[in-house]
Amino acid sequence: MVPVTNPAWTNNYQPGVPVEIDVPDEPLTAMLARAARKGGRRTACEFFGAETTYRDVADQVERAASGLASLGVGPGDRVAIVLPNSPQ
């Protein structure tokens, strides 16, 4: 694991949020699958009162990946997704 730090942000951290974290050496897809299994119907994100569960996030990612695949995007292809800073 690689330690990640960002001291410039720590003044704004909520109490109990660690300054340093260990980043696992595994694909993001594996982390998401594990979070969906463990978190299930627990809230992963709340945005303007709308709650999204871990399972919902995994389903949304799968639908987006399927949509890209249907357009011919495959392993190794690069895709830029430009969105505003929001959960969508």
Sequence and secondary structure as in RCSB ss.txt:
>XXXX:A:sequence
MVPVTNPAWTNNYQPGVPVEIDVPDEPLTAMLARAARKGGRRTACEFFGAETTYRDVADQVERAASGLASLGVGP
GDRVAIVLPNSPQ
>XXXX:A:secstr
 EEEE GGGGGG  TT  SEEEE SS HHHHHHHHHHHHTTSEEEEETTEEEEHHHHHHHHHHHHHHHHHTT  T
T        SS  
